[in-house]
Amino acid sequence: MTETAAGPIRIVLADDERMVRTALRVILSAEDGLEVVGEAASGAEAVSVVRELRPDVVLMDVRMPEIDGIRATEQILQTLADPPRIVVVTTFENDAYVYEALRAGASGFLLKRADADSLVQAVRLVARSDSLLFPAAVRALAAEHARAKPAAPAWVARLTGRESEVLRLMAAGLTNAEIAGRMGVGPATVKTHVASVLAKTGARDRTQAVIAAYEAGFMNDA
């Protein structure tokens, strides 16, 4: 959902530190097209608030009381038919917890030291879901934590040549328009290829597709 297509991007903030939530709310509420609709101080509360308010984007701290951000992410994505995009907020980008959150279904992550512009850009990007949030960092996490020599799953063999190319360009962080320009095809064709890649990998978004690609060993030959 985007602010131009269907109203403002609705956001829930989940962090056990009130000062962090307040700072995030001040930054985001000052932006046109962004609306903070709720807050949560624990993972369990985050699940409850998201189920009630149905936001478009959740900023989720990894380490919280009761249940952590990873379990909260899993519960939200498993129980809602049309779940929000979840961005993990963390202190260390190479944290194994961050990778587990991405594997659980988070669409990306954001460092707590990020500036206001990066925060706003991240929220808009995941809401649009046309590109990968911080592709270099996601690739580094996947390369570090994925198994070294996995057995290739069946979906790898089912990818067409064009779909394989699209997946590699998705992993590089290119938007649909950029992929179209690189491949010399129309944006609608790229959108069709992306949808097919997501279906074959069983991924709900680009981040999950890239994680799946690394864990399958698909990117080893890139």
C-alpha positions in Angstrom: 0.0 0.0 0.0 1.2 3.5 -0.7 0.1 6.9 0.4 -0.7 7.9 -3.2 -2.8 4.8 -4.0 -4.8 4.2 -0.8 -4.3 6.8 1.8 -1.4 7.2 4.2 1.0 4.4 5.2 -0.2 3.2 8.6 2.6 2.2 11.0 2.8 0.4 14.3 5.9 0.9 16.5 7.0 -2.1 18.7 9.9 -1.4 21.1 10.2 -1.9 24.9 11.9 1.5 25.3 9.4 4.4 25.4 12.0 6.9 24.4 12.7 5.0 21.2 9.0 4.8 20.3 8.6 8.5 21.0 11.5 9.4 18.8 10.3 7.2 16.0 6.8 8.6 16.3 8.0 12.2 16.1 10.1 11.6 13.0 7.4 9.6 11.1 4.5 11.8 12.1 6.2 14.8 10.6 6.2 13.2 7.2 3.3 13.6 4.7 1.7 10.3 3.9 2.9 8.5 7.0 0.7 7.9 10.1 1.7 6.1 13.3 -1.5 4.4 14.4 -0.3 2.3 17.4 2.6 1.3 19.7 3.6 -1.8 21.6 6.1 -2.3 24.4 6.5 -6.1 24.0 6.4 -8.8 21.4 3.1 -10.1 22.7 1.5 -6.6 22.7 2.8 -6.1 19.2 0.9 -9.1 18.0 -2.3 -8.0 19.7 -2.0 -4.4 18.4 -1.2 -5.4 14.8 -4.2 -7.8 14.8 -6.5 -5.0 16.0 -5.2 -2.1 13.9 -4.0 -3.9 10.7 -1.2 -1.5 9.8 0.7 -1.4 6.6 4.2 -1.4 8.2 5.5 -2.5 11.6 8.8 -1.4 13.0 9.8 -4.3 15.3 12.5 -4.3 17.9 14.3 -7.7 18.0 14.8 -8.0 21.7 11.7 -7.4 23.7 10.1 -9.0 26.8 7.5 -11.8 26.8 8.2 -12.8 23.3 11.0 -11.4 21.1 10.6 -9.7 17.8 11.3 -12.9 15.9 8.5 -14.8 17.4 6.2 -11.8 17.2 7.0 -11.6 13.5 6.2 -15.3 13.0 2.9 -15.0 14.8 1.8 -11.9 12.9 2.6 -13.4 9.5 1.2 -16.8 10.3 -2.2 -15.6 11.7 -3.1 -12.7 9.4 -4.4 -13.3 5.9 -3.0 -9.9 4.7 -0.2 -9.2 7.1 1.8 -6.0 7.2 5.4 -5.5 6.1 7.7 -5.9 9.1 11.0 -4.0 9.4 13.3 -5.3 12.2 14.9 -2.5 14.2 18.3 -3.6 15.6 21.6 -2.3 17.0 23.9 -4.6 15.1 23.3 -5.4 11.4 25.3 -8.7 11.5 23.4 -10.0 14.4 22.2 -13.6 14.0 18.9 -12.5 15.5 18.4 -10.2 12.5 18.9 -13.1 10.1 16.4 -15.2 12.0 13.9 -12.4 11.8 14.4 -12.1 8.0 13.9 -15.9 7.7 10.8 -15.6 9.9 9.3 -13.2 7.3 10.6 -9.7 8.0 10.9 -7.6 4.9 14.1 -5.9 6.0 15.9 -4.3 8.9 16.9 -0.9 10.1 19.8 0.1 12.4 18.8 2.1 15.5 21.5 4.6 14.7 20.0 5.3 11.2 19.2 8.9 10.5 15.7 10.3 10.0 15.8 10.3 6.2 16.9 6.6 6.2 14.0 5.7 8.5 11.4 7.4 6.4 12.9 6.0 3.2 12.8 2.4 4.7 9.2 2.7 5.6 8.2 4.0 2.2 10.3 1.3 0.4 8.9 -1.7 2.2 5.4 -0.4 1.9 5.9 -0.1 -1.9 7.7 -3.5 -1.9 9.3 -2.8 -5.3 12.8 -3.2 -4.2 15.0 -4.8 -1.5 15.7 -2.8 1.7 19.5 -2.4 2.1 20.4 -5.2 -0.4 24.1 -5.3 0.4 23.5 -5.9 4.1 20.8 -8.5 3.4 23.2 -10.3 1.0 26.0 -10.2 3.6 23.7 -11.6 6.3 22.5 -14.4 4.0 26.0 -15.3 2.8 27.2 -15.5 6.4 24.4 -17.4 8.0 23.1 -19.6 5.2 24.4 -23.2 5.1 27.7 -23.5 3.2 26.8 -26.5 0.9 23.0 -26.9 0.9 21.1 -29.4 -1.2 19.3 -27.5 -3.9 15.5 -27.6 -3.4 13.2 -28.5 -6.3 12.2 -24.9 -7.1 15.7 -24.1 -8.4 15.3 -26.4 -11.3 11.9 -25.0 -12.1 13.1 -21.5 -12.6 13.3 -20.4 -16.2 16.4 -18.6 -17.5 14.6 -15.3 -17.4 13.4 -15.9 -13.8 16.9 -16.8 -12.7 18.1 -13.6 -14.1 15.3 -11.6 -12.4 16.1 -13.3 -9.1 19.8 -12.3 -9.3 18.8 -8.7 -10.1 16.3 -8.7 -7.3 19.1 -9.7 -5.0 21.2 -6.8 -6.2 18.4 -4.5 -5.1 17.1 -3.4 -8.5 13.5 -2.1 -8.8 11.2 -3.5 -11.4 11.9 -0.5 -13.7 15.6 -1.0 -13.3 15.3 -4.7 -14.0 13.3 -3.9 -17.1 15.9 -1.6 -18.4 18.7 -4.1 -17.7 16.9 -6.9 -19.5 15.4 -4.9 -22.3 11.8 -5.8 -21.5 8.7 -4.0 -20.3 7.9 -3.4 -16.6 4.8 -5.6 -16.9 6.9 -8.5 -18.0 9.3 -8.0 -15.1 6.3 -7.9 -12.7 5.1 -11.2 -14.1 8.6 -12.8 -13.7 8.9 -11.5 -10.1 5.5 -12.9 -9.2 6.5 -16.3 -10.7 9.8 -16.2 -8.7 8.0 -15.5 -5.5 5.5 -18.3 -6.2 8.2 -20.9 -7.0 10.4 -20.0 -4.0 7.4 -19.8 -1.7 8.4 -16.3 -0.7 6.0 -13.5 0.3 8.3 -10.7 -0.8 11.7 -10.0 -2.4 13.7 -10.3 0.9 12.3 -13.8 1.4 13.2 -14.8 -2.1 16.7 -13.6 -1.7 17.1 -15.5 1.6 15.7 -18.6 -0.1 18.2 -18.1 -3.0 21.2 -18.0 -0.7 20.0 -20.9 1.4 19.5 -23.0 -1.7 23.0 -22.3 -2.9 21.5 -20.5 -6.0 23.6 -17.4 -5.5 26.9 -19.4 -5.3 27.2 -19.3 -9.1 26.2 -15.7 -9.4 
